Amino acid sequence: MAKLYFRYGAMNSGKSTALLQAAFNYEERDHKVLLAKPRIDTKGADAVSSRLGMSRRVDILIGEGDDSRALFYRAADAAGGVIACLLVDEAQFLSADQIDGLLKIAVLDGIPVICYGIRTDFQTVAFPGSRRLLEIAHAIEELKTICRCGRKAIFNGRRVGEQFVFDGDQVAIDGDRVTYESLCGQCYLRESDGRLASDVTR
């Protein structure tokens, strides 16, 4: 049986690079793959781009309210031939329903789906897509990276200019105004003055 995979990590853990490498590995063996990402991820426009300079145009852009499985069928028909794997970048931005559609592609259509993304936002709150993947994915794997202090990074700090911020919308795409830094627990709590999302909601 094909499986739904979730490979997650903090910012700068090499998720997009790993996705592009997986696509290369399949195609090197003459297996056809499709690449997808959420439309809301405007970084790289219609491409998956890694910090190492690699880039590749996606086959599927999944917009808000779109049926992920229907979009896959359409792209698969256009590509022709047998699809060996669907690779999804920035899966945290998908809705729970769209993740359910990816599970159906794996289980009902027999095509492995490998999702890459981050678990939590800059306030340590799970993204809807990531939460659903943690609930239903057959296999979950952490891609590791390090904090500036050398410890394992698990959180994502948001910067506006030179300052870390801990309030704002859940989604703000990395770019000229907003940047992110992967942090360990100690450095995150130091920068947030010990505040976590649960402290705000109590």
C-alpha contacts under 8 A as a table, 3 or more apart, distances in Angstrom:
res1	aa1	res2	aa2	distance
1	M	106	A	7.82
1	M	107	V	6.69
1	M	110	G	6.32
2	A	106	A	5.15
2	A	107	V	6.01
2	A	110	G	4.99
2	A	111	I	5.50
2	A	112	P	4.81
2	A	113	V	7.93
3	K	103	L	7.68
3	K	106	A	5.31
3	K	107	V	6.63
3	K	110	G	7.96
3	K	111	I	7.51
3	K	112	P	5.12
3	K	113	V	6.51
3	K	137	A	7.60
3	K	138	H	5.82
3	K	139	A	7.56
4	L	102	L	7.26
4	L	103	L	5.82
4	L	106	A	5.89
4	L	112	P	6.07
4	L	113	V	4.92
4	L	114	I	6.06
4	L	115	C	7.62
4	L	137	A	5.11
4	L	138	H	5.44
4	L	139	A	6.79
5	Y	112	P	7.84
5	Y	113	V	6.16
5	Y	114	I	4.67
5	Y	115	C	5.87
5	Y	137	A	5.54
5	Y	138	H	5.98
5	Y	139	A	4.92
5	Y	140	I	5.98
5	Y	141	E	7.92
6	F	114	I	6.16
6	F	115	C	4.87
6	F	116	Y	5.99
6	F	117	G	7.66
6	F	133	L	6.40
6	F	134	L	7.51
6	F	137	A	6.25
6	F	139	A	6.33
6	F	140	I	4.83
6	F	141	E	6.31
7	R	15	K	7.62
7	R	114	I	7.37
7	R	115	C	6.07
7	R	116	Y	4.88
7	R	117	G	6.64
7	R	140	I	5.88
7	R	141	E	4.74
7	R	142	E	5.74
7	R	143	L	6.56
8	Y	15	K	7.28
8	Y	116	Y	5.63
8	Y	117	G	4.92
8	Y	118	I	5.11
8	Y	119	R	6.34
8	Y	140	I	7.69
8	Y	141	E	6.38
8	Y	142	E	5.08
8	Y	143	L	5.79
9	G	13	S	5.73
9	G	15	K	7.13
9	G	117	G	6.67
9	G	118	I	5.26
9	G	119	R	6.96
9	G	142	E	5.55
9	G	143	L	4.77
9	G	144	K	5.96
9	G	145	T	7.49
9	G	154	I	7.24
10	A	13	S	5.83
10	A	118	I	5.73
10	A	119	R	7.52
10	A	143	L	7.80
10	A	144	K	7.34
10	A	145	T	6.97
10	A	153	A	6.52
10	A	154	I	5.51
10	A	155	F	6.00
10	A	156	N	6.11
10	A	182	S	5.78
11	M	118	I	7.10
11	M	156	N	6.24
11	M	180	Y	7.09
11	M	181	E	6.63
11	M	182	S	5.29
12	N	15	K	7.45
12	N	51	R	7.91
12	N	145	T	6.90
12	N	181	E	7.95
12	N	182	S	6.93
13	S	143	L	5.96
13	S	144	K	5.65
13	S	145	T	4.79
14	G	17	T	5.14
14	G	18	A	6.03
14	G	50	S	7.47
14	G	51	R	7.90
14	G	143	L	7.35
15	K	18	A	5.11
15	K	19	L	6.25
15	K	89	D	7.88
15	K	116	Y	5.99
15	K	117	G	6.92
15	K	143	L	7.16
16	S	19	L	5.00
16	S	20	L	6.23
16	S	48	V	6.64
16	S	49	S	6.53
16	S	50	S	5.24
16	S	89	D	6.66
16	S	116	Y	7.40
17	T	20	L	5.21
17	T	21	Q	6.13
17	T	49	S	7.79
17	T	50	S	5.28
17	T	51	R	7.65
17	T	52	L	7.39
17	T	54	M	7.42
18	A	21	Q	5.01
18	A	22	A	6.11
19	L	22	A	5.08
19	L	23	A	6.30
19	L	87	L	6.75
19	L	88	V	7.90
19	L	89	D	7.29
19	L	116	Y	7.27
20	L	23	A	5.07
20	L	24	F	6.23
20	L	48	V	7.88
20	L	54	M	7.84
20	L	55	S	7.89
20	L	56	R	7.67
21	Q	24	F	5.02
21	Q	25	N	6.14
22	A	25	N	5.06
22	A	26	Y	6.35
23	A	26	Y	5.33
23	A	27	E	6.22
23	A	33	V	6.52
23	A	87	L	7.56
24	F	27	E	5.18
24	F	28	E	5.87
25	N	28	E	5.21
25	N	29	R	6.76
26	Y	29	R	5.47
26	Y	30	D	6.64
26	Y	31	H	5.14
26	Y	32	K	6.93
26	Y	33	V	7.10
26	Y	84	A	7.78
27	E	30	D	4.74
27	E	31	H	4.90
27	E	32	K	5.98
27	E	33	V	7.24
28	E	31	H	7.39
31	H	82	V	7.99
31	H	83	I	7.24
31	H	84	A	5.78
32	K	81	G	7.62
32	K	82	V	6.71
32	K	83	I	5.12
32	K	84	A	5.52
32	K	85	C	7.26
33	V	83	I	5.54
33	V	84	A	5.62
33	V	85	C	5.00
33	V	86	L	5.85
33	V	87	L	7.36
34	L	58	V	7.40
34	L	59	D	5.92
34	L	60	I	7.68
34	L	75	A	7.78
34	L	76	A	7.59
34	L	83	I	7.17
34	L	85	C	6.59
34	L	86	L	4.98
34	L	87	L	6.24
35	L	57	R	7.88
35	L	58	V	4.83
35	L	59	D	5.29
35	L	60	I	6.39
35	L	86	L	6.01
35	L	87	L	4.89
35	L	88	V	5.92
35	L	89	D	7.73
36	A	58	V	5.40
36	A	59	D	5.86
36	A	60	I	4.48
36	A	61	L	5.83
36	A	62	I	7.19
36	A	86	L	7.41
36	A	87	L	6.20
36	A	88	V	4.74
36	A	89	D	6.35
37	K	41	D	7.41
37	K	48	V	7.77
37	K	58	V	7.05
37	K	60	I	6.55
37	K	61	L	5.37
37	K	62	I	6.11
37	K	88	V	5.49
37	K	89	D	4.98
37	K	90	E	6.15
37	K	91	A	6.93
38	P	41	D	5.72
38	P	61	L	5.53
38	P	62	I	4.55
38	P	63	G	6.01
38	P	89	D	7.67
38	P	90	E	6.81
38	P	91	A	7.11
38	P	93	F	6.34
38	P	94	L	6.39
39	R	42	T	6.71
39	R	46	D	7.87
39	R	61	L	5.15
39	R	62	I	5.28
39	R	63	G	4.94
39	R	64	E	7.66
40	I	63	G	6.93
40	I	64	E	7.90
40	I	93	F	7.40
41	D	44	G	7.84
41	D	45	A	7.40
41	D	90	E	7.44
41	D	93	F	7.84
41	D	173	I	6.64
42	T	45	A	4.83
42	T	46	D	7.55
42	T	173	I	7.12
43	K	173	I	6.84
43	K	174	D	7.03
43	K	175	G	7.29
44	G	47	A	5.22
44	G	48	V	6.28
44	G	49	S	5.93
46	D	57	R	5.79
46	D	58	V	5.98
46	D	61	L	7.17
47	A	55	S	6.41
47	A	56	R	5.22
47	A	57	R	3.93
47	A	58	V	5.20
48	V	55	S	5.52
48	V	56	R	5.39
48	V	57	R	6.25
48	V	58	V	6.59
48	V	89	D	7.10
49	S	53	G	6.89
49	S	54	M	5.79
49	S	55	S	4.26
49	S	56	R	6.64
50	S	53	G	5.61
50	S	54	M	5.37
50	S	55	S	6.34
51	R	54	M	7.33
58	V	61	L	7.10
59	D	75	A	6.58
60	I	71	L	6.87
60	I	72	F	7.18
60	I	75	A	6.75
62	I	66	D	6.11
62	I	67	D	7.93
62	I	68	S	6.55
62	I	71	L	7.59
62	I	94	L	7.87
63	G	66	D	5.36
64	E	94	L	7.84
64	E	95	S	7.88
66	D	71	L	7.68
66	D	98	Q	7.49
67	D	70	A	5.36
67	D	71	L	6.29
67	D	98	Q	6.30
67	D	101	G	7.12
68	S	71	L	5.17
68	S	72	F	6.21
68	S	98	Q	5.28
68	S	99	I	7.74
68	S	101	G	5.60
68	S	102	L	6.68
69	R	72	F	5.00
69	R	73	Y	6.34
69	R	98	Q	7.71
69	R	101	G	5.07
69	R	102	L	6.34
69	R	104	K	7.50
69	R	105	I	6.45
70	A	73	Y	5.13
70	A	74	R	6.34
71	L	74	R	5.13
71	L	75	A	6.22
72	F	75	A	5.16
72	F	76	A	5.94
73	Y	76	A	5.08
73	Y	77	D	6.12
74	R	77	D	5.26
74	R	78	A	6.34
75	A	78	A	5.05
75	A	79	A	6.10
76	A	79	A	5.05
76	A	80	G	6.17
76	A	81	G	7.82
76	A	82	V	7.97
76	A	83	I	6.78
77	D	80	G	5.30
77	D	81	G	7.97
83	I	86	L	7.59
83	I	111	I	7.18
84	A	111	I	6.22
84	A	112	P	7.12
85	C	111	I	5.68
85	C	112	P	5.01
85	C	113	V	5.87
85	C	114	I	7.56
86	L	111	I	7.19
86	L	112	P	6.36
86	L	113	V	4.74
86	L	114	I	6.34
87	L	113	V	5.93
87	L	114	I	4.97
87	L	115	C	6.04
87	L	116	Y	7.93
88	V	91	A	6.12
88	V	113	V	7.45
88	V	114	I	6.17
88	V	115	C	4.64
88	V	116	Y	6.10
89	D	115	C	6.16
89	D	116	Y	5.05
89	D	117	G	6.40
90	E	93	F	6.19
90	E	115	C	7.66
90	E	116	Y	5.83
90	E	117	G	4.58
90	E	118	I	7.31
91	A	94	L	5.53
91	A	115	C	5.87
91	A	116	Y	5.83
91	A	117	G	5.11
91	A	118	I	7.86
91	A	129	G	6.07
91	A	130	S	6.89
92	Q	117	G	5.43
92	Q	118	I	6.13
92	Q	119	R	6.95
92	Q	127	F	5.51
92	Q	128	P	6.52
92	Q	129	G	4.31
92	Q	130	S	4.69
93	F	127	F	6.84
93	F	128	P	7.09
93	F	129	G	5.76
93	F	130	S	7.91
94	L	98	Q	5.98
94	L	99	I	6.66
94	L	128	P	6.98
94	L	129	G	4.79
95	S	98	Q	5.12
95	S	99	I	6.36
95	S	128	P	5.80
95	S	129	G	5.15
96	A	99	I	5.09
96	A	100	D	6.23
96	A	128	P	6.03
96	A	129	G	5.44
96	A	131	R	7.95
96	A	132	R	5.53
97	D	100	D	4.96
97	D	101	G	6.34
98	Q	101	G	4.96
98	Q	102	L	6.51
98	Q	129	G	7.94
99	I	102	L	5.00
99	I	103	L	6.41
99	I	129	G	6.38
99	I	132	R	6.69
99	I	133	L	6.78
100	D	103	L	5.04
100	D	104	K	6.40
100	D	132	R	7.95
101	G	104	K	5.10
101	G	105	I	6.41
102	L	105	I	5.04
102	L	106	A	6.50
102	L	113	V	6.73
103	L	106	A	5.17
103	L	107	V	6.07
103	L	113	V	7.66
103	L	136	I	7.79
103	L	137	A	7.53
104	K	107	V	5.07
104	K	108	L	5.13
104	K	109	D	6.76
105	I	108	L	5.72
105	I	109	D	4.85
105	I	110	G	6.53
105	I	111	I	5.98
105	I	112	P	7.58
105	I	113	V	7.37
106	A	109	D	5.72
106	A	110	G	4.95
106	A	111	I	4.68
106	A	112	P	5.07
106	A	113	V	5.98
107	V	110	G	5.47
107	V	111	I	7.44
117	G	130	S	7.29
118	I	121	D	7.72
118	I	130	S	7.00
119	R	126	A	5.65
119	R	127	F	6.48
119	R	130	S	5.37
119	R	131	R	7.34
120	T	123	Q	7.48
120	T	124	T	5.04
120	T	125	V	4.96
120	T	126	A	4.12
120	T	127	F	5.68
120	T	130	S	7.61
120	T	155	F	7.27
120	T	156	N	7.54
121	D	124	T	5.20
121	D	125	V	5.42
121	D	126	A	6.28
121	D	127	F	6.56
121	D	155	F	7.84
121	D	156	N	6.45
121	D	170	Q	6.41
121	D	171	V	7.92
122	F	125	V	7.44
122	F	155	F	7.12
122	F	156	N	5.04
122	F	157	G	5.14
122	F	158	R	5.68
122	F	166	F	6.74
122	F	170	Q	7.53
123	Q	157	G	7.95
123	Q	166	F	6.07
123	Q	167	D	7.59
123	Q	196	L	6.53
123	Q	197	A	5.47
124	T	155	F	6.73
124	T	156	N	7.67
124	T	196	L	6.93
124	T	197	A	6.31
125	V	197	A	6.72
126	A	130	S	6.39
126	A	131	R	5.81
127	F	130	S	5.24
127	F	131	R	6.05
128	P	131	R	5.17
128	P	132	R	6.30
129	G	132	R	5.29
129	G	133	L	6.21
130	S	133	L	4.99
130	S	134	L	6.11
131	R	134	L	5.20
131	R	135	E	6.37
132	R	135	E	4.98
132	R	136	I	6.27
133	L	136	I	5.30
133	L	137	A	5.12
134	L	137	A	6.02
134	L	140	I	7.28
137	A	140	I	6.62
144	K	152	K	7.07
144	K	153	A	7.32
145	T	152	K	6.05
145	T	153	A	5.72
145	T	182	S	7.87
146	I	149	C	7.74
146	I	150	G	5.58
146	I	151	R	5.56
146	I	152	K	4.47
146	I	153	A	4.73
146	I	182	S	7.33
146	I	183	L	7.39
146	I	184	C	7.49
147	C	150	G	5.24
147	C	151	R	5.43
147	C	152	K	5.87
147	C	153	A	4.73
147	C	182	S	5.84
147	C	183	L	4.68
147	C	184	C	5.47
147	C	187	C	7.97
148	R	151	R	7.58
148	R	183	L	7.07
149	C	187	C	7.86
151	R	184	C	6.10
152	K	183	L	7.78
152	K	184	C	5.73
153	A	182	S	5.64
153	A	183	L	4.64
153	A	184	C	4.03
153	A	185	G	7.28
154	I	182	S	6.88
154	I	183	L	6.14
154	I	184	C	5.41
154	I	185	G	6.78
155	F	182	S	5.73
155	F	183	L	5.14
155	F	184	C	6.12
155	F	185	G	6.79
155	F	188	Y	6.91
156	N	180	Y	6.35
156	N	181	E	5.73
156	N	182	S	4.64
156	N	183	L	5.97
157	G	164	F	6.59
157	G	165	V	7.66
157	G	180	Y	5.45
157	G	181	E	5.08
157	G	182	S	6.10
157	G	183	L	6.54
157	G	188	Y	6.89
158	R	164	F	5.54
158	R	165	V	5.76
158	R	166	F	7.18
158	R	178	V	6.96
158	R	179	T	5.97
158	R	180	Y	4.59
158	R	181	E	6.56
159	R	162	E	6.24
159	R	163	Q	5.28
159	R	164	F	4.27
159	R	165	V	5.82
159	R	178	V	5.78
159	R	179	T	5.19
159	R	180	Y	5.77
159	R	181	E	7.57
160	V	163	Q	5.52
160	V	164	F	6.40
160	V	165	V	6.76
160	V	177	R	6.07
160	V	178	V	4.98
160	V	179	T	6.59
161	G	177	R	6.69
161	G	178	V	7.09
161	G	179	T	7.90
164	F	191	E	7.02
164	F	192	S	7.88
165	V	168	G	7.99
166	F	192	S	6.95
169	D	172	A	6.80
172	A	178	V	7.03
173	I	178	V	7.05
174	D	177	R	7.76
174	D	178	V	5.41
174	D	179	T	4.99
174	D	180	Y	6.72
175	G	178	V	5.46
175	G	179	T	6.05
176	D	179	T	7.28
183	L	186	Q	7.94
183	L	187	C	5.89
183	L	188	Y	5.66
184	C	187	C	5.47
184	C	188	Y	6.08
185	G	188	Y	5.15
185	G	189	L	6.13
186	Q	189	L	5.34
186	Q	190	R	6.13
187	C	190	R	4.96
187	C	191	E	6.15
188	Y	191	E	5.24
188	Y	192	S	6.12
188	Y	194	G	7.96
189	L	192	S	5.02
189	L	193	D	5.76
189	L	194	G	4.40
189	L	195	R	6.47
189	L	196	L	7.71
190	R	193	D	5.22
190	R	194	G	6.07
191	E	194	G	7.57
192	S	195	R	5.29
192	S	196	L	7.60
195	R	199	D	6.24
195	R	200	V	7.94
196	L	199	D	5.42
196	L	200	V	7.16
197	A	200	V	5.39
197	A	201	T	6.73
198	S	201	T	5.21
198	S	202	R	6.17
199	D	202	R	5.58
